[in-house]
């Protein structure tokens, strides 16, 4: 707001009154300008330009391997909306990522494929929230060489079978599903994460693998997907949390806001995730 000029002494009252009126008018105009200007400044904090200024730098996101396709897509959209932002994703087994956070690895956001793995890092993260769910399916090479039709077929000892290691969420889910079904299954290999298990089926190195619905959907025609009713007995909840003392808290919040938004939920649903 500019200040009205100091008035010189005038000999005529009319001139004095005129100058006073002009000064008053100038002050009123400044006041009128100030209110919208103040509101505009406050409103600008929610605009893209101001957000871009705040949401910048490097954002480190540690996420379960099964989230790679959908988060890669959402991450690119967030970077496009905030040109000064660079997202570094690390996709791996949830258990390994939680251990990294506990060990003090620099990160801003942690996303796990189970509550159990998030619990490992509970003292090192804040604001935990469930944002999606996932169930298992059987995948085979497209020609289904083992003639698998259902979960019970995985008990065939001649079948080359891959499961995730039991310490990772997809392996824990597989063990629970098999136990609840009252079956005894002996896999030929345990994979470090669900992506690795899926790749064994894609490359025809195994006859079947138990993977998440979302991974099978992303693989498309590279595998044959077989749903089975027992899968509904075990649903893995996916959790997101902000790492305590996150180096880039503003960007972490923007990432989480996108994940929880209508756009984020739509992308998760399209990828095959269940929504809470």
C-alpha positions in Angstrom: 0.0 0.0 0.0 1.5 3.4 -1.0 1.3 6.3 1.4 -0.5 9.6 0.5 1.9 12.5 -0.1 2.3 15.0 2.8 0.1 18.1 2.1 1.6 21.5 1.8 0.0 24.4 3.7 -2.7 26.1 1.5 -4.2 29.4 2.0 -7.6 28.4 0.9 -9.9 26.0 2.9 -11.3 24.7 -0.3 -7.9 23.5 -1.5 -7.2 22.0 1.9 -10.5 20.1 1.9 -9.9 18.9 -1.7 -6.5 17.6 -0.8 -7.9 15.9 2.3 -10.5 14.3 0.2 -8.0 13.1 -2.3 -5.8 11.7 0.5 -8.8 9.9 2.1 -9.7 8.5 -1.3 -6.2 7.2 -1.8 -6.2 5.5 1.6 -9.5 3.9 0.8 -8.3 2.7 -2.5 -5.2 1.2 -0.9 -7.4 -0.5 1.7 -9.7 -1.8 -1.1 -6.7 -3.1 -2.9 -5.2 -4.7 0.2 -8.1 -7.0 0.9 -8.2 -8.7 -2.5 -4.4 -8.7 -2.5 -4.2 -10.5 0.8 -6.8 -13.0 -0.2 -5.1 -13.6 -3.5 -1.8 -14.3 -1.7 -3.5 -16.8 0.7 -5.3 -18.4 -2.2 -2.1 -18.7 -4.2 -0.7 -21.2 -1.7 -3.1 -23.8 -3.3 -2.3 -22.9 -6.9 0.0 -24.8 -9.0 2.6 -22.0 -9.2 3.0 -21.7 -5.5 2.8 -25.4 -5.0 5.6 -25.8 -7.5 7.7 -23.5 -5.4 7.2 -25.6 -2.3 7.1 -29.1 -3.9 10.6 -29.3 -5.3 13.9 -31.2 -4.8 14.4 -34.9 -4.4 11.6 -37.2 -3.1 12.7 -40.7 -2.0 9.9 -43.3 -2.1 10.4 -46.9 -0.9 7.6 -49.1 -2.2 6.6 -52.7 -2.4 7.6 -54.3 -5.7 3.9 -54.9 -6.7 3.3 -51.1 -6.7 5.9 -50.4 -9.4 3.6 -50.0 -12.4 1.0 -47.8 -10.8 3.4 -45.6 -8.7 5.7 -45.1 -11.7 2.7 -43.7 -13.6 1.5 -41.5 -10.7 5.0 -40.3 -10.0 5.4 -39.1 -13.5 2.2 -37.2 -13.2 3.4 -35.6 -10.0 6.7 -34.6 -11.5 4.9 -33.0 -14.5 2.7 -31.0 -12.1 5.8 -29.8 -10.1 8.6 -29.2 -12.5 11.2 -28.8 -9.8 10.5 -32.2 -8.3 12.5 -35.4 -8.9 11.1 -38.7 -7.5 13.5 -41.5 -6.8 11.6 -44.8 -6.4 13.1 -48.0 -4.8 10.9 -51.0 -5.4 11.7 -54.2 -3.5 10.3 -56.6 -0.9 8.4 -54.7 1.8 10.4 -56.5 4.5 13.7 -55.3 3.0 12.4 -51.7 2.7 11.1 -51.6 6.2 14.5 -52.8 7.4 16.2 -50.0 5.4 14.1 -47.4 7.2 14.9 -48.9 10.6 18.6 -48.7 9.7 18.2 -45.0 8.9 18.3 -45.0 5.2 17.4 -41.6 3.8 13.7 -41.7 2.6 10.5 -39.7 2.7 7.7 -42.2 2.1 7.4 -45.9 2.8 4.7 -48.1 1.2 4.4 -51.8 2.2 2.3 -54.7 1.1 1.2 -55.7 4.5 0.6 -54.3 8.0 3.1 -56.7 9.5 6.0 -55.3 7.5 5.0 -51.7 8.2 4.9 -52.6 11.9 8.6 -53.4 11.7 9.3 -49.7 10.9 6.5 -48.3 13.2 8.8 -46.4 15.4 10.5 -44.7 12.4 7.4 -43.6 10.5 4.3 -41.4 11.0 0.7 -41.2 9.8 0.3 -44.7 8.7 -2.8 -45.3 6.5 -4.3 -48.2 4.5 -4.7 -47.2 0.9 -5.3 -50.4 -1.0 -5.6 -54.2 -0.8 -4.5 -57.1 -2.9 -5.2 -60.8 -3.3 -3.4 -63.7 -5.0 -3.9 -65.5 -8.3 -2.1 -68.3 -10.0 -0.1 -67.5 -13.1 1.4 -70.0 -15.6 3.1 -69.6 -19.0 0.5 -68.8 -21.7 0.3 -72.5 -22.8 -0.2 -73.7 -19.2 2.2 -76.7 -19.5 1.3 -78.0 -16.1 -2.4 -78.0 -16.9 -3.1 -76.0 -13.7 -6.8 -75.3 -13.1 -7.1 -74.6 -9.4 -5.2 -74.2 -6.1 -5.3 -77.9 -5.4 -3.3 -78.6 -8.6 -0.3 -76.9 -7.0 0.1 -80.0 -4.8 1.3 -81.9 -7.8 5.0 -82.7 -7.0 5.8 -82.9 -10.7 4.8 -79.2 -11.1 7.5 -76.6 -11.2 6.2 -74.1 -8.7 7.4 -70.7 -7.5 6.3 -68.9 -4.4 7.5 -65.7 -2.8 9.7 -66.2 0.3 7.5 -66.3 3.4 9.2 -63.3 5.0 7.8 -61.0 2.3 4.1 -60.2 2.1 3.2 -62.2 -1.0 4.9 -65.3 0.5 3.1 -64.9 3.8 -0.2 -64.5 2.0 0.5 -67.6 -0.1 1.4 -69.6 3.1 -1.9 -68.5 4.8 -4.0 -69.3 1.7 -2.5 -72.8 1.4 -2.8 -73.5 5.1 -6.5 -72.4 5.2 -7.2 -74.6 2.2 -5.7 -77.6 4.1 -3.2 -78.3 1.4 0.5 -79.3 1.3 2.5 -77.5 -1.3 6.2 -77.9 -2.0 7.6 -75.1 -4.2 10.7 -75.6 -6.3 11.9 -72.1 -5.6 11.2 -69.2 -3.3 11.5 -65.7 -4.9 12.7 -62.6 -3.2 9.6 -60.7 -4.2 6.4 -61.0 -6.3 8.0 -59.4 -9.4 10.7 -62.1 -9.4 8.1 -64.9 -9.0 6.0 -63.5 -11.8 9.1 -63.3 -14.1 9.8 -67.0 -13.6 6.3 -67.8 -15.1 6.8 -65.2 -17.9 10.1 -66.8 -18.9 8.7 -70.3 -18.7 11.1 -71.3 -15.9 8.3 -72.6 -13.8 4.9 -74.1 -14.6 3.1 -71.9 -12.1 3.5 -69.2 -9.5 1.4 -67.5 -6.9 1.4 -63.7 -7.4 -0.8 -60.7 -6.7 -3.8 -59.9 -8.9 -2.2 -56.6 -9.9 1.1 -58.2 -11.1 -0.8 -60.7 -13.2 -2.9 -57.9 -14.7 0.2 -55.9 -15.5 1.7 -58.9 -17.2 -1.2 -59.2 -19.6 -0.9 -61.9 -22.3 2.6 -62.9 -21.1 0.9 -65.2 -18.6 -2.3 -67.2 -18.1 -4.1 -66.0 -15.0 -6.1 -68.4 -13.0 -8.3 -67.1 -10.2 -9.3 -69.4 -7.3 -11.9 -68.9 -4.6 -9.6 -69.5 -1.7 -7.8 -66.3 -2.5 -10.5 -64.3 -0.9 -9.6 -65.7 2.5 -6.4 -63.6 2.7 -6.4 -59.9 1.6 -3.1 -58.0 2.1 -3.6 -54.4 3.1 -1.2 -51.9 1.6 0.0 -49.1 3.9 1.6 -45.8 3.3 3.5 -43.8 5.9 5.8 -40.7 6.0 9.3 -41.4 7.3 10.0 -39.6 10.5 12.3 -36.6 9.9 11.6 -37.0 6.2 14.1 -34.8 4.3 11.4 -33.5 1.9 8.2 -33.4 4.0 6.4 -31.1 1.6 6.9 -33.4 -1.4 6.0 -36.4 0.8 2.7 -34.8 1.6 2.0 -34.0 -2.1 2.7 -37.6 -3.0 0.4 -38.9 -0.4 -2.3 -36.4 -1.3 -2.1 -37.6 -4.9 -2.3 -41.3 -3.8 -5.5 -40.5 -1.7 -7.1 -38.3 -4.4 -9.7 -39.4 -6.9 -7.0 -39.7 -9.5 -4.8 -41.9 -7.3 -7.7 -44.2 -6.3 -8.7 -44.5 -9.9 -5.2 -45.5 -10.9 -5.1 -48.1 -8.1 -8.4 -49.5 -9.1 -7.4 -49.7 -12.8 -4.3 -51.6 -11.8 -6.5 -54.2 -10.0 -6.1 -53.1 -6.4 -8.9 -53.2 -3.9 -9.9 -49.9 -2.4 -10.6 -49.4 1.3 
